[in-house]
Amino acid sequence: MNKLVNMNLIIDTIPERDPQLWAGETPPEKDTELGVGRSVAWQTPLHREAVKRALEWVR
């Protein structure tokens, strides 16, 4: 995980999801389709797909 953070592929410092700071619905704590978890998220879906394909190639 540290290597992915250092490569700027994921972030591991997701701020609080304070409902008062959002103009609409508060985003969910977890969205597996987008690659967002409670503590870690991909920078973009493209990064997630690139790592996924690289791992498939290694297998």
PDB file of N, CA, C and O in Angstrom:
ATOM      1  N   MET A   1       0.822  -1.174   0.000  1.00  0.00           N
ATOM      2  CA  MET A   1       0.000   0.000   0.000  1.00  0.00           C
ATOM      3  C   MET A   1       0.874   1.250   0.000  1.00  0.00           C
ATOM      4  O   MET A   1       0.563   2.218  -0.694  1.00  0.00           O
ATOM      5  N   ASN A   2       1.959   1.244   0.764  1.00  0.00           N
ATOM      6  CA  ASN A   2       2.836   2.418   0.797  1.00  0.00           C
ATOM      7  C   ASN A   2       3.402   2.741  -0.579  1.00  0.00           C
ATOM      8  O   ASN A   2       3.551   3.908  -0.942  1.00  0.00           O
ATOM      9  N   LYS A   3       3.716   1.700  -1.337  1.00  0.00           N
ATOM     10  CA  LYS A   3       4.257   1.936  -2.684  1.00  0.00           C
ATOM     11  C   LYS A   3       3.203   2.599  -3.572  1.00  0.00           C
ATOM     12  O   LYS A   3       3.532   3.500  -4.344  1.00  0.00           O
ATOM     13  N   LEU A   4       1.938   2.167  -3.474  1.00  0.00           N
ATOM     14  CA  LEU A   4       0.876   2.793  -4.260  1.00  0.00           C
ATOM     15  C   LEU A   4       0.655   4.239  -3.844  1.00  0.00           C
ATOM     16  O   LEU A   4       0.395   5.091  -4.694  1.00  0.00           O
ATOM     17  N   VAL A   5       0.756   4.532  -2.544  1.00  0.00           N
ATOM     18  CA  VAL A   5       0.643   5.915  -2.065  1.00  0.00           C
ATOM     19  C   VAL A   5       1.804   6.740  -2.612  1.00  0.00           C
ATOM     20  O   VAL A   5       1.593   7.844  -3.113  1.00  0.00           O
ATOM     21  N   ASN A   6       3.025   6.216  -2.523  1.00  0.00           N
ATOM     22  CA  ASN A   6       4.200   6.938  -3.008  1.00  0.00           C
ATOM     23  C   ASN A   6       4.141   7.192  -4.511  1.00  0.00           C
ATOM     24  O   ASN A   6       4.665   8.195  -4.995  1.00  0.00           O
ATOM     25  N   MET A   7       3.503   6.282  -5.250  1.00  0.00           N
ATOM     26  CA  MET A   7       3.349   6.451  -6.702  1.00  0.00           C
ATOM     27  C   MET A   7       2.140   7.327  -7.042  1.00  0.00           C
ATOM     28  O   MET A   7       1.841   7.548  -8.216  1.00  0.00           O
ATOM     29  N   ASN A   8       1.445   7.823  -6.011  1.00  0.00           N
ATOM     30  CA  ASN A   8       0.278   8.688  -6.165  1.00  0.00           C
ATOM     31  C   ASN A   8      -0.870   7.994  -6.909  1.00  0.00           C
ATOM     32  O   ASN A   8      -1.615   8.629  -7.655  1.00  0.00           O
ATOM     33  N   LEU A   9      -0.998   6.688  -6.693  1.00  0.00           N
ATOM     34  CA  LEU A   9      -2.104   5.942  -7.289  1.00  0.00           C
ATOM     35  C   LEU A   9      -3.295   5.860  -6.352  1.00  0.00           C
ATOM     36  O   LEU A   9      -4.440   5.799  -6.800  1.00  0.00           O
ATOM     37  N   ILE A  10      -3.029   5.858  -5.045  1.00  0.00           N
ATOM     38  CA  ILE A  10      -4.112   5.845  -4.063  1.00  0.00           C
ATOM     39  C   ILE A  10      -3.850   6.926  -3.017  1.00  0.00           C
ATOM     40  O   ILE A  10      -2.732   7.421  -2.876  1.00  0.00           O
ATOM     41  N   ILE A  11      -4.903   7.276  -2.293  1.00  0.00           N
ATOM     42  CA  ILE A  11      -4.741   8.169  -1.149  1.00  0.00           C
ATOM     43  C   ILE A  11      -5.176   7.396   0.090  1.00  0.00           C
ATOM     44  O   ILE A  11      -6.102   6.586   0.045  1.00  0.00           O
ATOM     45  N   ASP A  12      -4.497   7.662   1.185  1.00  0.00           N
ATOM     46  CA  ASP A  12      -4.840   6.967   2.428  1.00  0.00           C
ATOM     47  C   ASP A  12      -5.207   7.948   3.534  1.00  0.00           C
ATOM     48  O   ASP A  12      -5.190   7.598   4.714  1.00  0.00           O
ATOM     49  N   THR A  13      -5.535   9.157   3.152  1.00  0.00           N
ATOM     50  CA  THR A  13      -5.958  10.178   4.114  1.00  0.00           C
ATOM     51  C   THR A  13      -7.270  10.792   3.632  1.00  0.00           C
ATOM     52  O   THR A  13      -7.297  11.930   3.162  1.00  0.00           O
ATOM     53  N   ILE A  14      -8.334  10.045   3.750  1.00  0.00           N
ATOM     54  CA  ILE A  14      -9.645  10.525   3.334  1.00  0.00           C
ATOM     55  C   ILE A  14     -10.218  11.374   4.462  1.00  0.00           C
ATOM     56  O   ILE A  14     -10.291  10.918   5.603  1.00  0.00           O
ATOM     57  N   PRO A  15     -10.627  12.611   4.155  1.00  0.00           N
ATOM     58  CA  PRO A  15     -11.159  13.474   5.218  1.00  0.00           C
ATOM     59  C   PRO A  15     -12.507  12.996   5.735  1.00  0.00           C
ATOM     60  O   PRO A  15     -13.180  12.193   5.089  1.00  0.00           O
ATOM     61  N   GLU A  16     -12.899  13.497   6.909  1.00  0.00           N
ATOM     62  CA  GLU A  16     -14.215  13.187   7.485  1.00  0.00           C
ATOM     63  C   GLU A  16     -15.307  13.516   6.481  1.00  0.00           C
ATOM     64  O   GLU A  16     -15.186  14.462   5.703  1.00  0.00           O
ATOM     65  N   ARG A  17     -16.354  12.741   6.504  1.00  0.00           N
ATOM     66  CA  ARG A  17     -17.504  13.004   5.636  1.00  0.00           C
ATOM     67  C   ARG A  17     -18.571  13.728   6.464  1.00  0.00           C
ATOM     68  O   ARG A  17     -19.605  13.152   6.803  1.00  0.00           O
ATOM     69  N   ASP A  18     -18.307  14.976   6.777  1.00  0.00           N
ATOM     70  CA  ASP A  18     -19.228  15.783   7.585  1.00  0.00           C
ATOM     71  C   ASP A  18     -20.427  16.189   6.734  1.00  0.00           C
ATOM     72  O   ASP A  18     -20.258  16.904   5.747  1.00  0.00           O
ATOM     73  N   PRO A  19     -21.638  15.750   7.094  1.00  0.00           N
ATOM     74  CA  PRO A  19     -22.828  16.054   6.293  1.00  0.00           C
ATOM     75  C   PRO A  19     -23.070  17.554   6.093  1.00  0.00           C
ATOM     76  O   PRO A  19     -23.690  17.945   5.105  1.00  0.00           O
ATOM     77  N   GLN A  20     -22.601  18.382   6.997  1.00  0.00           N
ATOM     78  CA  GLN A  20     -22.802  19.829   6.870  1.00  0.00           C
ATOM     79  C   GLN A  20     -21.970  20.436   5.752  1.00  0.00           C
ATOM     80  O   GLN A  20     -22.268  21.542   5.304  1.00  0.00           O
ATOM     81  N   LEU A  21     -20.944  19.749   5.294  1.00  0.00           N
ATOM     82  CA  LEU A  21     -20.061  20.276   4.257  1.00  0.00           C
ATOM     83  C   LEU A  21     -20.515  19.930   2.842  1.00  0.00           C
ATOM     84  O   LEU A  21     -19.895  20.372   1.875  1.00  0.00           O
ATOM     85  N   TRP A  22     -21.588  19.148   2.702  1.00  0.00           N
ATOM     86  CA  TRP A  22     -22.032  18.703   1.379  1.00  0.00           C
ATOM     87  C   TRP A  22     -23.318  19.404   0.982  1.00  0.00           C
ATOM     88  O   TRP A  22     -24.210  19.606   1.806  1.00  0.00           O
ATOM     89  N   ALA A  23     -23.405  19.774  -0.293  1.00  0.00           N
ATOM     90  CA  ALA A  23     -24.581  20.484  -0.796  1.00  0.00           C
ATOM     91  C   ALA A  23     -25.743  19.537  -1.087  1.00  0.00           C
ATOM     92  O   ALA A  23     -26.883  19.985  -1.213  1.00  0.00           O
ATOM     93  N   GLY A  24     -25.481  18.277  -1.192  1.00  0.00           N
ATOM     94  CA  GLY A  24     -26.514  17.277  -1.463  1.00  0.00           C
ATOM     95  C   GLY A  24     -26.373  16.137  -0.484  1.00  0.00           C
ATOM     96  O   GLY A  24     -26.225  16.342   0.721  1.00  0.00           O
ATOM     97  N   GLU A  25     -26.419  14.939  -1.015  1.00  0.00           N
ATOM     98  CA  GLU A  25     -26.241  13.755  -0.174  1.00  0.00           C
ATOM     99  C   GLU A  25     -24.776  13.609   0.225  1.00  0.00           C
ATOM    100  O   GLU A  25     -23.872  13.889  -0.561  1.00  0.00           O
ATOM    101  N   THR A  26     -24.565  13.174   1.439  1.00  0.00           N
ATOM    102  CA  THR A  26     -23.215  12.845   1.874  1.00  0.00           C
ATOM    103  C   THR A  26     -22.756  11.620   1.093  1.00  0.00           C
ATOM    104  O   THR A  26     -23.516  10.659   0.976  1.00  0.00           O
ATOM    105  N   PRO A  27     -21.543  11.619   0.556  1.00  0.00           N
ATOM    106  CA  PRO A  27     -21.076  10.448  -0.184  1.00  0.00           C
ATOM    107  C   PRO A  27     -21.004   9.226   0.725  1.00  0.00           C
ATOM    108  O   PRO A  27     -20.781   9.365   1.928  1.00  0.00           O
ATOM    109  N   PRO A  28     -21.187   8.046   0.173  1.00  0.00           N
ATOM    110  CA  PRO A  28     -21.116   6.840   1.008  1.00  0.00           C
ATOM    111  C   PRO A  28     -19.706   6.622   1.542  1.00  0.00           C
ATOM    112  O   PRO A  28     -18.723   7.064   0.949  1.00  0.00           O
ATOM    113  N   GLU A  29     -19.629   5.930   2.679  1.00  0.00           N
ATOM    114  CA  GLU A  29     -18.310   5.618   3.247  1.00  0.00           C
ATOM    115  C   GLU A  29     -17.536   4.654   2.363  1.00  0.00           C
ATOM    116  O   GLU A  29     -16.305   4.630   2.387  1.00  0.00           O
ATOM    117  N   LYS A  30     -18.257   3.862   1.587  1.00  0.00           N
ATOM    118  CA  LYS A  30     -17.602   2.843   0.777  1.00  0.00           C
ATOM    119  C   LYS A  30     -18.339   2.726  -0.549  1.00  0.00           C
ATOM    120  O   LYS A  30     -19.568   2.654  -0.574  1.00  0.00           O
ATOM    121  N   ASP A  31     -17.592   2.706  -1.654  1.00  0.00           N
ATOM    122  CA  ASP A  31     -18.167   2.510  -2.982  1.00  0.00           C
ATOM    123  C   ASP A  31     -17.198   1.644  -3.774  1.00  0.00           C
ATOM    124  O   ASP A  31     -16.228   2.146  -4.341  1.00  0.00           O
ATOM    125  N   THR A  32     -17.461   0.349  -3.811  1.00  0.00           N
ATOM    126  CA  THR A  32     -16.527  -0.571  -4.463  1.00  0.00           C
ATOM    127  C   THR A  32     -16.454  -0.352  -5.965  1.00  0.00           C
ATOM    128  O   THR A  32     -15.422  -0.631  -6.576  1.00  0.00           O
ATOM    129  N   GLU A  33     -17.512   0.136  -6.563  1.00  0.00           N
ATOM    130  CA  GLU A  33     -17.493   0.385  -8.006  1.00  0.00           C
ATOM    131  C   GLU A  33     -16.487   1.483  -8.362  1.00  0.00           C
ATOM    132  O   GLU A  33     -15.793   1.393  -9.375  1.00  0.00           O
ATOM    133  N   LEU A  34     -16.415   2.510  -7.530  1.00  0.00           N
ATOM    134  CA  LEU A  34     -15.464   3.600  -7.757  1.00  0.00           C
ATOM    135  C   LEU A  34     -14.097   3.322  -7.149  1.00  0.00           C
ATOM    136  O   LEU A  34     -13.117   3.976  -7.507  1.00  0.00           O
ATOM    137  N   GLY A  35     -14.019   2.367  -6.240  1.00  0.00           N
ATOM    138  CA  GLY A  35     -12.750   2.071  -5.583  1.00  0.00           C
ATOM    139  C   GLY A  35     -12.496   2.957  -4.383  1.00  0.00           C
ATOM    140  O   GLY A  35     -11.357   3.336  -4.108  1.00  0.00           O
ATOM    141  N   VAL A  36     -13.565   3.289  -3.667  1.00  0.00           N
ATOM    142  CA  VAL A  36     -13.453   4.126  -2.474  1.00  0.00           C
ATOM    143  C   VAL A  36     -13.813   3.285  -1.267  1.00  0.00           C
ATOM    144  O   VAL A  36     -14.876   2.666  -1.219  1.00  0.00           O
ATOM    145  N   GLY A  37     -12.920   3.269  -0.294  1.00  0.00           N
ATOM    146  CA  GLY A  37     -13.178   2.553   0.950  1.00  0.00           C
ATOM    147  C   GLY A  37     -13.255   3.518   2.114  1.00  0.00           C
ATOM    148  O   GLY A  37     -13.220   4.735   1.928  1.00  0.00           O
ATOM    149  N   ARG A  38     -13.359   2.980   3.296  1.00  0.00           N
ATOM    150  CA  ARG A  38     -13.453   3.823   4.488  1.00  0.00           C
ATOM    151  C   ARG A  38     -12.148   4.590   4.720  1.00  0.00           C
ATOM    152  O   ARG A  38     -12.185   5.734   5.173  1.00  0.00           O
ATOM    153  N   SER A  39     -11.001   3.983   4.419  1.00  0.00           N
ATOM    154  CA  SER A  39      -9.705   4.604   4.720  1.00  0.00           C
ATOM    155  C   SER A  39      -8.828   4.856   3.503  1.00  0.00           C
ATOM    156  O   SER A  39      -7.861   5.613   3.592  1.00  0.00           O
ATOM    157  N   VAL A  40      -9.141   4.241   2.371  1.00  0.00           N
ATOM    158  CA  VAL A  40      -8.283   4.324   1.189  1.00  0.00           C
ATOM    159  C   VAL A  40      -9.150   4.483  -0.055  1.00  0.00           C
ATOM    160  O   VAL A  40     -10.249   3.935  -0.135  1.00  0.00           O
ATOM    161  N   ALA A  41      -8.635   5.247  -1.030  1.00  0.00           N
ATOM    162  CA  ALA A  41      -9.343   5.408  -2.304  1.00  0.00           C
ATOM    163  C   ALA A  41      -8.336   5.531  -3.439  1.00  0.00           C
ATOM    164  O   ALA A  41      -7.239   6.058  -3.260  1.00  0.00           O
ATOM    165  N   TRP A  42      -8.727   5.036  -4.607  1.00  0.00           N
ATOM    166  CA  TRP A  42      -7.923   5.224  -5.801  1.00  0.00           C
ATOM    167  C   TRP A  42      -8.008   6.685  -6.194  1.00  0.00           C
ATOM    168  O   TRP A  42      -9.040   7.323  -5.987  1.00  0.00           O
ATOM    169  N   GLN A  43      -6.928   7.230  -6.764  1.00  0.00           N
ATOM    170  CA  GLN A  43      -6.947   8.616  -7.238  1.00  0.00           C
ATOM    171  C   GLN A  43      -7.985   8.766  -8.356  1.00  0.00           C
ATOM    172  O   GLN A  43      -8.752   9.729  -8.366  1.00  0.00           O
ATOM    173  N   THR A  44      -8.008   7.826  -9.285  1.00  0.00           N
ATOM    174  CA  THR A  44      -9.006   7.822 -10.359  1.00  0.00           C
ATOM    175  C   THR A  44      -9.323   6.370 -10.688  1.00  0.00           C
ATOM    176  O   THR A  44      -8.512   5.488 -10.407  1.00  0.00           O
ATOM    177  N   PRO A  45     -10.489   6.101 -11.279  1.00  0.00           N
ATOM    178  CA  PRO A  45     -10.785   4.735 -11.711  1.00  0.00           C
ATOM    179  C   PRO A  45      -9.754   4.205 -12.717  1.00  0.00           C
ATOM    180  O   PRO A  45      -9.519   2.998 -12.788  1.00  0.00           O
ATOM    181  N   LEU A  46      -9.149   5.092 -13.478  1.00  0.00           N
ATOM    182  CA  LEU A  46      -8.125   4.676 -14.435  1.00  0.00           C
ATOM    183  C   LEU A  46      -6.936   4.031 -13.728  1.00  0.00           C
ATOM    184  O   LEU A  46      -6.399   3.030 -14.203  1.00  0.00           O
ATOM    185  N   HIS A  47      -6.527   4.595 -12.603  1.00  0.00           N
ATOM    186  CA  HIS A  47      -5.429   4.002 -11.829  1.00  0.00           C
ATOM    187  C   HIS A  47      -5.797   2.601 -11.352  1.00  0.00           C
ATOM    188  O   HIS A  47      -4.984   1.679 -11.420  1.00  0.00           O
ATOM    189  N   ARG A  48      -7.030   2.449 -10.869  1.00  0.00           N
ATOM    190  CA  ARG A  48      -7.474   1.142 -10.386  1.00  0.00           C
ATOM    191  C   ARG A  48      -7.421   0.121 -11.513  1.00  0.00           C
ATOM    192  O   ARG A  48      -6.944  -0.996 -11.313  1.00  0.00           O
ATOM    193  N   GLU A  49      -7.903   0.491 -12.692  1.00  0.00           N
ATOM    194  CA  GLU A  49      -7.916  -0.433 -13.826  1.00  0.00           C
ATOM    195  C   GLU A  49      -6.506  -0.773 -14.291  1.00  0.00           C
ATOM    196  O   GLU A  49      -6.232  -1.913 -14.666  1.00  0.00           O
ATOM    197  N   ALA A  50      -5.613   0.208 -14.268  1.00  0.00           N
ATOM    198  CA  ALA A  50      -4.232  -0.047 -14.692  1.00  0.00           C
ATOM    199  C   ALA A  50      -3.558  -1.054 -13.762  1.00  0.00           C
ATOM    200  O   ALA A  50      -2.884  -1.971 -14.230  1.00  0.00           O
ATOM    201  N   VAL A  51      -3.731  -0.894 -12.463  1.00  0.00           N
ATOM    202  CA  VAL A  51      -3.137  -1.826 -11.505  1.00  0.00           C
ATOM    203  C   VAL A  51      -3.787  -3.199 -11.641  1.00  0.00           C
ATOM    204  O   VAL A  51      -3.099  -4.217 -11.573  1.00  0.00           O
ATOM    205  N   LYS A  52      -5.090  -3.238 -11.832  1.00  0.00           N
ATOM    206  CA  LYS A  52      -5.804  -4.504 -12.004  1.00  0.00           C
ATOM    207  C   LYS A  52      -5.266  -5.270 -13.211  1.00  0.00           C
ATOM    208  O   LYS A  52      -5.014  -6.471 -13.128  1.00  0.00           O
ATOM    209  N   ARG A  53      -5.094  -4.572 -14.327  1.00  0.00           N
ATOM    210  CA  ARG A  53      -4.566  -5.230 -15.534  1.00  0.00           C
ATOM    211  C   ARG A  53      -3.127  -5.691 -15.350  1.00  0.00           C
ATOM    212  O   ARG A  53      -2.752  -6.767 -15.817  1.00  0.00           O
ATOM    213  N   ALA A  54      -2.321  -4.879 -14.671  1.00  0.00           N
ATOM    214  CA  ALA A  54      -0.934  -5.268 -14.421  1.00  0.00           C
ATOM    215  C   ALA A  54      -0.869  -6.519 -13.557  1.00  0.00           C
ATOM    216  O   ALA A  54      -0.041  -7.397 -13.800  1.00  0.00           O
ATOM    217  N   LEU A  55      -1.732  -6.608 -12.553  1.00  0.00           N
ATOM    218  CA  LEU A  55      -1.745  -7.781 -11.690  1.00  0.00           C
ATOM    219  C   LEU A  55      -2.232  -9.020 -12.442  1.00  0.00           C
ATOM    220  O   LEU A  55      -1.742 -10.121 -12.195  1.00  0.00           O
ATOM    221  N   GLU A  56      -3.182  -8.855 -13.348  1.00  0.00           N
ATOM    222  CA  GLU A  56      -3.647  -9.990 -14.159  1.00  0.00           C
ATOM    223  C   GLU A  56      -2.538 -10.491 -15.057  1.00  0.00           C
ATOM    224  O   GLU A  56      -2.411 -11.696 -15.278  1.00  0.00           O
ATOM    225  N   TRP A  57      -1.734  -9.577 -15.577  1.00  0.00           N
ATOM    226  CA  TRP A  57      -0.642  -9.946 -16.463  1.00  0.00           C
ATOM    227  C   TRP A  57       0.433 -10.727 -15.720  1.00  0.00           C
ATOM    228  O   TRP A  57       1.052 -11.628 -16.285  1.00  0.00           O
ATOM    229  N   VAL A  58       0.656 -10.379 -14.445  1.00  0.00           N
ATOM    230  CA  VAL A  58       1.679 -11.035 -13.633  1.00  0.00           C
ATOM    231  C   VAL A  58       1.277 -12.459 -13.290  1.00  0.00           C
ATOM    232  O   VAL A  58       2.130 -13.341 -13.197  1.00  0.00           O
ATOM    233  N   ARG A  59      -0.011 -12.687 -13.101  1.00  0.00           N
ATOM    234  CA  ARG A  59      -0.465 -14.029 -12.721  1.00  0.00           C
ATOM    235  C   ARG A  59      -0.165 -14.966 -13.801  1.00  0.00           C
ATOM    236  O   ARG A  59      -0.464 -16.155 -13.688  1.00  0.00           O
TER     237      ARG A  59
END
